[in-house]
Amino acid sequence: MLLSQLSAAASPLTQEQVQKLQGLVAELNPIQQAWVSGYLAANANTAALSGVVGGQAPAAGEAAALTILYGSQTGNAKGVANQLKAAAEAKGLAVKLVNMADYKPAQLKKEKFIAVAVSTYGEGEPPEDAENLHAFLASKKAPKLDGVKVAIIGLGDSSYEFFCQTAIDFEERFKALGAETVVARADLDVDYEDQATAWIGGAVDAFEPELKAQSQGSAQVIPMAGFGAAPAQSQYTKQNPFAAELSVVQKITGRDSTKDVRHIEISLEGSDITYLPGDSLGVYFLNDEALVDETLTLLNIDGATEITLGEETLSIRTALIEKLELTQSYPGFVEKYAQATNNAELLKLVEDKAAMREYIEARQIFDIIKQNPSDISAQDLANSLRKLQARLYSIASSQAEVEEEVHLTVGLVEFDAFGEKHFGGCSGYLAHRAEEGVQVKVFSEHNDNFRLPSDDNTPVIMVGPGTGIAPFRAFLQERDAREAEGENWLFFGNPHFTQDFLYQVEIQGYVKSGLLNKVDLAFSRDQAEKVYVQDRIREKGEEVFAWLEKGAHFYICGDANRMAKDVHQALIDIIKAHGGKDDEQAESYLKELRSNNRYQKDVY
């Protein structure tokens, strides 16, 4: 009720700020809401007493602040940025934490101390919220940054070729503009937590002397501790996941489909996990016990042998099933395993990056061990492997509809190699090995860059082929529950109408009820010429452009390397054809949509 009054009442907040406030409040329990209320009130009072006018801090205070910029695809870089903020504030330093998507590049020339936490995805590309700043730093508009101190931490996945490329790009561009790095850049793999903590400590130590020297006599930042410590976070996290019941696993593709897609329902009863449409769910899984036992036999290792992981002691068999990555290959494993076993062929691969990339592309870690069995101790094997990482899935439900549940749409990863059927780690577990009723460890990952418009009257266009339909099922449930008046248009595609029309009955029901105003389908293999969602978008180009002109938000979910790029190009073509613009103007049109949060992607 309060939030609806906030939206409706005359307010000094922008529509975007109201939306962000709604998102924050939805994540907090009543105790946390009360604490934030008290903190904001005290903050406002202290600012008034300090002579801050119109929300502007004194210039001297600004000069002595550490600006932390983050660009995050799945939330990891955002988490590191928050950790850095907390560490700096604990030393009494002034900090400004900003999502790159919300940062005005013109502000760069006013900065003196900058820390960057940024992830990389796809083929070395920046995350969605870092794209504009990444491009600006490479443009002629970028200012000279002589005297600016910077520190950069990158997060990535070494199983991909362009590991931490975005962090490398940022450092090179800052240096080219005259900035000075205060600590060595960190390029961290998926198992990054301990190294991130160490880097943060070094970065804060490097920034601290000059920041404190310049802070003397300037306005003081209000310490959080002044209002009592924040209550212990009760929400489950990546580091402390919730053991949830797997209640439904249902195949939703046909018997003759080339795809195996499962509708998953997980109970959140007993947790305080909350999520919004557009968020993801992290799921931890168990490796295949039969493959683990086969591996141990090949290596002549007794499964009961105890090993140490961090501060934990457990059997190697338990570690291989529950704690260590055995499916997704990456160069670091090949190098460590080669050194531990003194395998000449693998050691040769380590020296040839291209050959290494080709080798791991075709193999899971199970395969590498099977094809290169050797005498190795249980502890050395464990040391060669990185920690098992949760897999993130776009949430396919709205809590307004399903309450203490969360739904997922999971495509089974399966392929034949070396005479055997192979499955993805988490998708194989959920589809084939996890029985309904078992517990799975989960946590929610918030994504503020993929949100429904705060104004329920705003039209939305959703493009989600295949399992990309997942967040749009959540969007539709949410808009239905809110009785939103805004028009909804869905583009969906898959190979065959009869086998692959995911959530067909639900979608038809939304059409019948009037919630879905338009649905355009692209079943690529149902005719001689393949038809994809981008083709349907071009066919309806005039109307798509008309919707954009009247304020529609445009969303894409699914494959980043092909589909999302093809849809982007289709939009460029539409804007040129129906808006009378050239290539540069069309790109500028889409950039403006993105900066206004009207063009959003959830791609992988």
C-alpha positions as CSV (number, residue, x, y, z in Angstrom):
1,M,0.0,0.0,0.0
2,L,2.8,2.4,1.0
3,L,4.6,1.8,-2.3
4,S,1.5,2.4,-4.4
5,Q,1.0,5.7,-2.6
6,L,4.6,6.6,-3.2
7,S,4.1,6.0,-6.9
8,A,0.9,7.9,-7.1
9,A,1.7,10.8,-4.9
10,A,3.6,13.9,-6.0
11,S,7.2,12.9,-5.3
12,P,10.7,14.4,-5.7
13,L,11.9,11.0,-6.9
14,T,12.1,10.1,-10.6
15,Q,10.1,7.2,-11.9
16,E,13.4,5.2,-12.1
17,Q,14.2,6.0,-8.5
18,V,10.8,4.9,-7.4
19,Q,11.3,1.6,-9.2
20,K,14.7,1.1,-7.6
21,L,13.2,1.9,-4.2
22,Q,10.4,-0.6,-4.7
23,G,13.0,-3.2,-5.6
24,L,15.0,-2.6,-2.5
25,V,12.1,-2.6,-0.2
26,A,10.9,-5.9,-1.6
27,E,14.2,-7.4,-0.7
28,L,14.1,-6.3,3.0
29,N,12.4,-7.8,6.0
30,P,10.6,-5.4,8.4
31,I,13.6,-5.0,10.7
32,Q,15.8,-4.2,7.8
33,Q,13.2,-1.7,6.5
34,A,13.1,0.1,9.9
35,W,16.9,0.3,10.1
36,V,17.1,1.8,6.5
37,S,14.4,4.3,7.4
38,G,16.3,5.4,10.5
39,Y,19.6,5.6,8.6
40,L,18.1,7.7,5.8
41,A,16.4,10.1,8.3
42,A,19.6,10.6,10.3
43,N,21.6,11.0,7.0
44,A,19.2,13.7,5.9
45,N,19.4,15.5,9.2
46,T,23.2,15.4,9.3
47,A,23.4,16.7,5.8
48,A,21.2,19.6,6.6
49,L,23.3,20.5,9.7
50,S,26.4,20.3,7.6
51,G,25.1,22.9,5.2
52,V,24.6,20.6,2.3
53,V,22.2,22.3,-0.1
54,G,20.1,20.7,-2.8
55,G,21.6,17.3,-2.2
56,Q,25.2,18.4,-3.2
57,A,28.1,17.6,-0.9
58,P,30.9,20.1,-0.5
59,A,33.5,20.0,-3.3
60,A,36.3,19.1,-1.0
61,G,34.4,16.0,0.2
62,E,33.8,14.9,-3.3
63,A,37.5,15.2,-4.2
64,A,38.5,12.8,-1.4
65,A,36.0,10.0,-2.1
66,L,36.8,6.7,-3.6
67,T,34.4,6.0,-6.5
68,I,33.7,2.3,-7.0
69,L,32.3,1.5,-10.4
70,Y,30.9,-2.0,-11.1
71,G,29.7,-3.8,-14.2
72,S,28.1,-7.1,-13.4
73,Q,26.4,-9.7,-15.6
74,T,25.4,-12.2,-12.9
75,G,25.9,-10.3,-9.7
76,N,29.5,-11.4,-8.8
77,A,31.2,-8.1,-9.7
78,K,28.5,-6.2,-7.8
79,G,29.2,-8.4,-4.7
80,V,32.9,-7.7,-4.9
81,A,32.2,-4.0,-5.3
82,N,30.1,-4.0,-2.2
83,Q,32.8,-5.9,-0.3
84,L,35.3,-3.3,-1.4
85,K,33.0,-0.5,-0.2
86,A,32.6,-2.1,3.2
87,A,36.3,-2.6,3.6
88,A,37.0,1.1,2.6
89,E,34.3,2.4,5.0
90,A,35.7,0.3,7.8
91,K,38.9,2.3,7.4
92,G,36.9,5.6,7.6
93,L,37.2,6.4,3.9
94,A,34.5,8.2,1.9
95,V,33.0,6.0,-0.8
96,K,30.7,6.4,-3.8
97,L,29.4,3.0,-5.1
98,V,27.9,3.3,-8.6
99,N,26.6,0.8,-11.2
100,M,28.3,1.7,-14.5
101,A,24.9,1.8,-16.1
102,D,24.0,4.8,-13.8
103,Y,27.3,6.6,-14.1
104,K,27.6,9.7,-16.3
105,P,30.9,9.4,-18.2
106,A,31.3,13.2,-18.0
107,Q,31.9,12.8,-14.3
108,L,35.2,11.1,-15.0
109,K,37.1,14.3,-15.2
110,K,36.1,15.2,-11.6
111,E,37.4,11.9,-10.2
112,K,40.6,11.4,-8.3
113,F,40.3,7.9,-7.0
114,I,38.6,5.1,-8.9
115,A,38.2,1.4,-8.3
116,V,36.6,-0.8,-11.0
117,A,35.0,-4.3,-10.5
118,V,33.9,-5.7,-13.8
119,S,33.0,-9.1,-15.3
120,T,33.4,-10.4,-18.8
121,Y,31.0,-12.6,-20.8
122,G,30.7,-14.1,-24.2
123,E,33.6,-13.4,-26.5
124,G,35.4,-11.0,-24.3
125,E,32.5,-8.6,-24.1
126,P,31.6,-6.2,-21.3
127,P,28.4,-6.9,-19.3
128,E,25.3,-5.0,-20.3
129,D,25.6,-2.3,-17.7
130,A,29.3,-1.6,-18.6
131,E,28.8,-1.2,-22.3
132,N,28.4,2.6,-22.5
133,L,31.4,3.4,-20.2
134,H,33.5,0.8,-21.9
135,A,32.8,2.5,-25.3
136,F,33.2,6.0,-23.9
137,L,36.7,5.3,-22.6
138,A,37.8,4.2,-26.1
139,S,36.2,7.2,-27.8
140,K,37.7,10.7,-28.6
141,K,35.4,12.1,-26.0
142,A,37.2,10.5,-23.1
143,P,39.0,13.1,-21.0
144,K,42.7,13.1,-19.9
145,L,43.0,11.4,-16.5
146,D,46.5,12.6,-15.4
147,G,46.9,12.2,-11.7
148,V,43.9,9.9,-11.3
149,K,44.6,6.8,-9.2
150,V,42.8,3.5,-10.3
151,A,42.6,-0.1,-9.2
152,I,40.9,-2.7,-11.3
153,I,39.6,-6.2,-10.5
154,G,38.2,-8.5,-13.2
155,L,36.0,-11.5,-12.8
156,G,35.6,-14.1,-15.5
157,D,35.8,-17.8,-16.4
158,S,39.0,-19.3,-17.6
159,S,37.1,-21.9,-19.6
160,Y,36.4,-19.1,-22.1
161,E,39.0,-17.8,-24.5
162,F,38.9,-14.1,-23.6
163,F,39.3,-14.5,-19.9
164,C,38.7,-11.2,-18.0
165,Q,39.1,-9.2,-21.2
166,T,36.8,-6.4,-20.1
167,A,39.0,-5.7,-17.0
168,I,42.1,-5.7,-19.3
169,D,40.3,-3.2,-21.6
170,F,39.5,-0.9,-18.7
171,E,43.0,-0.9,-17.4
172,E,44.5,-0.2,-20.8
173,R,42.1,2.6,-21.5
174,F,42.6,4.3,-18.1
175,K,46.4,4.1,-18.5
176,A,46.2,5.5,-22.0
177,L,44.3,8.5,-20.6
178,G,47.0,9.1,-18.0
179,A,45.7,7.4,-15.0
180,E,48.0,5.5,-12.6
181,T,47.3,2.1,-11.2
182,V,47.8,1.7,-7.4
183,V,47.8,-2.1,-7.3
184,A,48.2,-4.8,-9.8
185,R,45.0,-5.7,-11.7
186,A,43.4,-9.0,-10.5
187,D,42.0,-11.4,-13.1
188,L,39.9,-13.8,-11.0
189,D,38.3,-17.1,-12.1
190,V,35.0,-18.5,-11.0
191,D,36.4,-19.6,-7.6
192,Y,37.4,-16.0,-6.8
193,E,36.3,-15.3,-3.2
194,D,39.6,-15.7,-1.3
195,Q,41.7,-13.9,-3.9
196,A,39.1,-11.1,-4.1
197,T,39.3,-10.6,-0.4
198,A,43.1,-10.4,-0.5
199,W,43.1,-7.9,-3.5
200,I,40.5,-5.7,-1.7
201,G,42.8,-5.5,1.3
202,G,45.7,-4.4,-0.8
203,A,43.6,-1.9,-2.8
204,V,42.2,-0.2,0.3
205,D,45.7,0.0,1.8
206,A,47.0,1.6,-1.4
207,F,44.2,4.2,-1.5
208,E,44.1,5.0,2.2
209,P,47.0,7.4,2.7
210,E,46.1,9.9,0.0
211,L,42.4,9.7,0.6
212,K,42.8,10.5,4.3
213,A,45.3,13.2,3.5
214,Q,42.8,14.9,1.1
215,S,39.9,14.3,3.5
216,Q,41.2,16.6,6.2
217,G,38.9,19.5,6.7
218,S,36.3,18.2,4.2
219,A,32.8,17.1,5.0
220,Q,32.7,13.8,6.8
221,V,30.8,10.8,5.6
222,I,28.2,9.5,8.1
223,P,29.5,6.2,9.4
224,M,26.9,3.4,9.3
225,A,27.9,2.4,12.9
226,G,26.4,5.7,14.1
227,F,23.0,4.3,14.0
228,G,23.7,0.8,15.3
229,A,25.1,-2.1,13.3
230,A,22.8,-3.4,10.6
231,P,21.1,-6.6,11.6
232,A,22.6,-9.9,10.5
233,Q,21.5,-10.7,7.0
234,S,19.1,-13.5,7.1
235,Q,18.6,-13.9,3.4
236,Y,20.4,-16.9,2.0
237,T,23.3,-16.2,-0.3
238,K,25.8,-17.9,-2.7
239,Q,28.0,-18.5,0.3
240,N,25.1,-19.7,2.5
241,P,22.5,-21.3,0.2
242,F,19.1,-22.5,1.3
243,A,18.4,-26.3,1.3
244,A,15.1,-26.2,-0.7
245,E,12.8,-29.0,-1.7
246,L,12.7,-29.9,-5.4
247,S,8.9,-30.4,-5.8
248,V,8.3,-30.7,-9.6
249,V,10.5,-31.8,-12.5
250,Q,8.3,-32.0,-15.7
251,K,9.4,-32.4,-19.3
252,I,7.7,-29.8,-21.4
253,T,9.0,-30.7,-24.9
254,G,7.4,-33.4,-27.0
255,R,8.6,-37.0,-27.3
256,D,10.0,-36.4,-30.7
257,S,11.6,-33.0,-29.9
258,T,15.3,-32.5,-30.5
259,K,15.4,-30.6,-27.2
260,D,14.8,-31.8,-23.7
261,V,13.4,-28.9,-21.6
262,R,12.2,-29.3,-18.0
263,H,9.9,-27.1,-16.0
264,I,11.3,-27.1,-12.5
265,E,9.4,-26.0,-9.3
266,I,11.3,-25.5,-6.0
267,S,9.7,-24.8,-2.7
268,L,11.1,-21.8,-0.7
269,E,9.0,-22.5,2.3
270,G,11.0,-21.9,5.5
271,S,13.3,-19.4,3.9
272,D,13.1,-15.7,3.5
273,I,14.3,-15.8,-0.1
274,T,12.6,-13.1,-2.2
275,Y,12.9,-12.3,-5.9
276,L,11.5,-10.1,-8.5
277,P,10.7,-10.9,-12.2
278,G,14.0,-10.6,-14.0
279,D,16.1,-12.2,-11.2
280,S,18.0,-15.5,-11.4
281,L,18.2,-18.5,-9.1
282,G,21.6,-20.0,-8.3
283,V,21.4,-23.8,-8.0
284,Y,24.1,-26.1,-6.6
285,F,24.1,-29.7,-7.8
286,L,25.7,-33.1,-7.3
287,N,28.1,-34.7,-9.7
288,D,27.2,-38.1,-11.2
289,E,28.2,-40.7,-8.5
290,A,28.8,-43.4,-11.2
291,L,31.2,-41.2,-13.1
292,V,33.0,-40.3,-9.8
293,D,33.4,-43.9,-8.8
294,E,34.7,-44.7,-12.3
295,T,37.2,-41.9,-12.1
296,L,38.5,-43.0,-8.6
297,T,38.9,-46.6,-9.9
298,L,40.9,-45.3,-13.0
299,L,43.2,-43.3,-10.7
300,N,43.5,-46.1,-8.1
301,I,42.2,-43.8,-5.3
302,D,40.3,-45.2,-2.4
303,G,37.1,-43.1,-2.2
304,A,37.3,-43.0,1.6
305,T,40.7,-41.3,1.6
306,E,40.4,-38.0,3.5
307,I,41.4,-34.7,1.9
308,T,41.4,-31.0,2.9
309,L,39.4,-28.3,1.1
310,G,40.0,-25.0,2.8
311,E,39.3,-25.6,6.4
312,E,37.1,-28.7,5.8
313,T,38.2,-32.3,6.0
314,L,36.2,-34.9,4.0
315,S,36.5,-38.0,1.9
316,I,37.7,-37.5,-1.7
317,R,34.5,-39.3,-3.0
318,T,32.3,-36.8,-1.1
319,A,34.4,-33.9,-2.3
320,L,34.1,-35.1,-6.0
321,I,30.3,-35.5,-5.7
322,E,29.5,-32.4,-3.7
323,K,32.3,-29.8,-3.8
324,L,34.4,-29.9,-7.0
325,E,33.9,-29.1,-10.6
326,L,34.0,-32.2,-12.9
327,T,32.1,-31.2,-16.0
328,Q,33.1,-27.7,-17.3
329,S,36.7,-27.9,-18.5
330,Y,39.1,-25.0,-18.1
331,P,42.9,-24.5,-18.8
332,G,43.8,-24.3,-15.1
333,F,42.8,-27.9,-14.5
334,V,44.8,-29.2,-17.4
335,E,47.9,-27.4,-16.2
336,K,47.6,-28.5,-12.6
337,Y,46.7,-32.1,-13.5
338,A,49.5,-32.3,-16.0
339,Q,52.0,-31.0,-13.4
340,A,50.8,-33.4,-10.7
341,T,50.9,-36.4,-13.1
342,N,53.9,-35.3,-15.1
343,N,52.0,-36.0,-18.3
344,A,54.1,-34.9,-21.3
345,E,51.3,-34.5,-23.7
346,L,49.2,-32.3,-21.4
347,L,52.2,-30.3,-20.4
348,K,52.8,-29.6,-24.1
349,L,49.2,-28.4,-24.4
350,V,49.8,-25.9,-21.6
351,E,52.3,-24.1,-23.9
352,D,49.8,-23.8,-26.8
353,K,46.7,-21.7,-26.0
354,A,45.0,-22.4,-29.3
355,A,45.5,-26.2,-29.0
356,M,44.4,-26.0,-25.3
357,R,41.2,-24.2,-26.3
358,E,40.4,-26.8,-28.9
359,Y,41.2,-29.7,-26.5
360,I,39.0,-28.5,-23.7
361,E,36.2,-27.5,-26.0
362,A,35.5,-31.2,-26.8
363,R,36.0,-32.6,-23.3
364,Q,34.5,-32.5,-19.8
365,I,36.9,-32.9,-16.9
366,F,35.7,-36.4,-16.5
367,D,37.0,-37.1,-20.1
368,I,40.4,-35.5,-19.5
369,I,41.0,-37.8,-16.5
370,K,39.7,-40.9,-18.2
371,Q,41.9,-40.3,-21.2
372,N,45.0,-39.6,-19.1
373,P,44.8,-41.9,-16.0
374,S,47.8,-41.8,-13.8
375,D,49.0,-42.3,-10.3
376,I,48.0,-39.2,-8.4
377,S,47.2,-38.7,-4.7
378,A,43.7,-37.9,-3.6
379,Q,44.9,-34.5,-2.2
380,D,46.7,-33.6,-5.5
381,L,43.6,-34.5,-7.5
382,A,41.5,-32.2,-5.2
383,N,44.1,-29.4,-5.5
384,S,43.9,-29.7,-9.3
385,L,40.1,-29.0,-9.3
386,R,38.3,-25.8,-8.6
387,K,35.3,-25.5,-6.4
388,L,31.9,-26.5,-7.9
389,Q,30.0,-23.3,-8.9
390,A,26.3,-22.8,-8.8
391,R,24.5,-22.5,-12.1
392,L,22.3,-19.5,-12.6
393,Y,18.9,-19.8,-14.3
394,S,16.5,-17.0,-15.2
395,I,13.5,-17.3,-12.8
396,A,10.3,-18.3,-14.6
397,S,7.7,-17.2,-12.0
398,S,6.5,-14.2,-10.0
399,Q,6.1,-14.4,-6.3
400,A,2.9,-12.5,-6.6
401,E,1.6,-15.7,-8.3
402,V,3.4,-18.6,-6.8
403,E,4.3,-17.2,-3.4
404,E,6.7,-19.5,-1.6
405,E,7.9,-21.2,-4.7
406,V,10.3,-20.5,-7.6
407,H,10.0,-21.9,-11.1
408,L,12.8,-22.5,-13.7
409,T,12.9,-23.5,-17.3
410,V,15.9,-25.7,-17.8
411,G,17.2,-27.0,-21.1
412,L,19.1,-30.2,-20.7
413,V,22.7,-30.0,-22.1
414,E,23.5,-33.3,-23.8
415,F,25.9,-34.4,-26.4
416,D,27.8,-37.5,-27.7
417,A,31.6,-37.6,-27.4
418,F,34.1,-40.4,-27.3
419,G,31.4,-43.1,-27.7
420,E,29.4,-41.9,-24.6
421,K,26.5,-39.7,-23.8
422,H,27.5,-36.6,-21.9
423,F,25.3,-34.2,-19.8
424,G,25.7,-30.8,-18.4
425,G,26.5,-30.7,-14.7
426,C,23.4,-29.0,-13.3
427,S,20.9,-29.7,-16.1
428,G,21.9,-33.4,-16.1
429,Y,21.4,-33.6,-12.3
430,L,18.0,-31.9,-12.4
431,A,16.7,-33.8,-15.4
432,H,18.0,-37.3,-14.7
433,R,19.4,-37.8,-11.2
434,A,17.5,-35.6,-8.7
435,E,14.2,-37.0,-7.7
436,E,11.2,-34.9,-6.7
437,G,11.4,-34.4,-2.9
438,V,15.2,-34.1,-2.6
439,Q,16.8,-31.0,-1.3
440,V,18.8,-28.7,-3.5
441,K,20.8,-25.7,-2.3
442,V,19.7,-22.4,-3.9
443,F,20.0,-18.6,-3.6
444,S,18.5,-15.7,-5.5
445,E,20.6,-13.4,-7.6
446,H,19.0,-10.0,-8.1
447,N,19.3,-8.3,-11.6
448,D,18.3,-4.7,-11.5
449,N,19.2,-4.4,-15.2
450,F,16.3,-6.6,-16.3
451,R,13.1,-5.1,-14.8
452,L,9.5,-4.5,-15.8
453,P,8.7,-0.8,-16.1
454,S,7.5,0.8,-12.9
455,D,4.5,2.3,-14.7
456,D,2.0,-0.5,-15.3
457,N,0.6,1.4,-18.2
458,T,3.8,1.1,-20.2
459,P,3.8,-1.4,-23.2
460,V,6.4,-4.1,-23.3
461,I,7.9,-6.2,-26.1
462,M,9.5,-9.5,-25.1
463,V,11.7,-11.6,-27.3
464,G,12.5,-15.0,-25.7
465,P,13.1,-18.0,-28.0
466,G,13.6,-21.4,-26.4
467,T,14.3,-21.3,-22.7
468,G,14.6,-17.5,-23.1
469,I,10.8,-17.6,-22.5
470,A,11.6,-18.1,-18.7
471,P,11.7,-14.4,-17.4
472,F,8.8,-13.5,-19.7
473,R,6.6,-16.1,-18.0
474,A,7.5,-14.3,-14.8
475,F,6.8,-10.9,-16.4
476,L,3.3,-12.0,-17.5
477,Q,2.5,-13.5,-14.1
478,E,3.5,-10.3,-12.5
479,R,1.6,-8.0,-14.8
480,D,-1.5,-10.3,-14.5
481,A,-1.3,-10.1,-10.7
482,R,-0.9,-6.3,-10.8
483,E,-3.7,-6.0,-13.3
484,A,-1.3,-3.9,-15.3
485,E,-3.0,-2.0,-18.2
486,G,0.1,-1.8,-20.4
487,E,0.1,-3.8,-23.6
488,N,2.2,-6.9,-23.9
489,W,3.8,-8.4,-27.1
490,L,5.7,-11.7,-27.1
491,F,8.0,-13.1,-29.7
492,F,8.8,-16.8,-29.2
493,G,10.6,-19.3,-31.3
494,N,11.8,-22.9,-31.3
495,P,12.2,-25.7,-33.9
496,H,8.7,-27.2,-34.1
497,F,5.2,-26.0,-33.1
498,T,4.0,-29.5,-32.1
499,Q,7.0,-30.5,-30.1
500,D,8.6,-27.3,-28.7
501,F,5.9,-24.7,-27.9
502,L,6.9,-24.1,-24.3
503,Y,4.1,-23.1,-21.9
504,Q,1.6,-23.2,-24.9
505,V,-1.5,-23.5,-22.8
506,E,-0.5,-20.7,-20.5
507,I,0.3,-18.4,-23.4
508,Q,-2.9,-19.2,-25.1
509,G,-4.7,-18.4,-21.8
510,Y,-3.1,-15.0,-21.6
511,V,-4.1,-14.3,-25.2
512,K,-7.7,-15.3,-24.4
513,S,-7.8,-13.2,-21.2
514,G,-6.4,-10.1,-23.0
515,L,-3.2,-9.9,-21.0
516,L,-1.1,-10.8,-24.1
517,N,-2.1,-8.4,-26.8
518,K,0.1,-9.8,-29.5
519,V,2.1,-13.1,-29.9
520,D,4.4,-13.8,-32.9
521,L,5.8,-17.3,-33.3
522,A,8.8,-18.5,-35.2
523,F,9.0,-22.3,-35.5
524,S,12.2,-22.5,-37.6
525,R,11.9,-26.1,-38.9
526,D,8.2,-26.2,-39.7
527,Q,8.7,-25.0,-43.3
528,A,11.4,-25.3,-46.0
529,E,13.0,-21.9,-45.2
530,K,14.1,-21.4,-41.6
531,V,12.3,-18.6,-39.7
532,Y,13.6,-17.1,-36.5
533,V,12.3,-14.5,-34.1
534,Q,14.4,-11.8,-35.7
535,D,12.6,-12.5,-39.0
536,R,9.2,-12.1,-37.3
537,I,10.4,-8.8,-35.8
538,R,11.4,-7.5,-39.3
539,E,8.0,-8.6,-40.7
540,K,6.3,-6.5,-38.0
541,G,8.9,-3.7,-38.2
542,E,6.5,-0.8,-38.7
543,E,4.4,-1.8,-35.7
544,V,7.5,-2.6,-33.5
545,F,8.8,0.9,-34.3
546,A,5.4,2.4,-33.5
547,W,5.4,0.7,-30.1
548,L,8.9,2.0,-29.4
549,E,7.8,5.5,-30.3
550,K,4.9,5.4,-27.9
551,G,7.3,4.4,-25.0
552,A,7.4,0.6,-25.1
553,H,10.2,-1.2,-23.2
554,F,12.1,-3.9,-25.3
555,Y,13.5,-7.1,-23.7
556,I,15.6,-9.9,-25.0
557,C,16.5,-13.1,-23.2
558,G,18.5,-16.1,-24.6
559,D,21.6,-16.8,-26.6
560,A,24.1,-13.9,-26.5
561,N,26.3,-14.8,-29.4
562,R,23.8,-15.4,-32.2
563,M,20.1,-14.6,-31.4
564,A,20.6,-11.4,-29.3
565,K,23.0,-10.0,-32.0
566,D,20.6,-10.9,-34.8
567,V,17.7,-9.3,-32.9
568,H,19.8,-6.1,-32.3
569,Q,20.5,-5.9,-36.0
570,A,16.8,-6.4,-36.8
571,L,16.0,-3.4,-34.6
572,I,18.7,-1.3,-36.3
573,D,17.1,-2.2,-39.7
574,I,13.6,-1.4,-38.4
575,I,14.7,2.0,-37.0
576,K,16.4,2.9,-40.2
577,A,13.5,1.8,-42.4
578,H,10.6,3.3,-40.4
579,G,12.4,6.1,-38.5
580,G,14.3,7.5,-41.5
581,K,17.7,7.2,-39.8
582,D,21.1,6.1,-40.9
583,D,23.3,3.4,-39.2
584,E,24.8,5.8,-36.7
585,Q,21.5,7.5,-35.8
586,A,19.8,4.0,-35.4
587,E,22.6,2.9,-33.0
588,S,22.2,6.2,-31.1
589,Y,18.4,5.6,-30.9
590,L,19.0,2.2,-29.2
591,K,21.7,3.6,-26.9
592,E,19.2,6.2,-25.8
593,L,16.6,3.4,-25.1
594,R,19.3,1.5,-23.1
595,S,20.2,4.6,-21.1
596,N,16.6,5.0,-20.2
597,N,16.2,1.3,-19.2
598,R,13.9,0.7,-22.1
599,Y,16.2,-1.8,-24.0
600,Q,17.3,-4.6,-21.6
601,K,18.9,-8.0,-22.2
602,D,19.3,-11.1,-20.1
603,V,21.7,-13.1,-22.3
604,Y,24.1,-15.9,-21.8
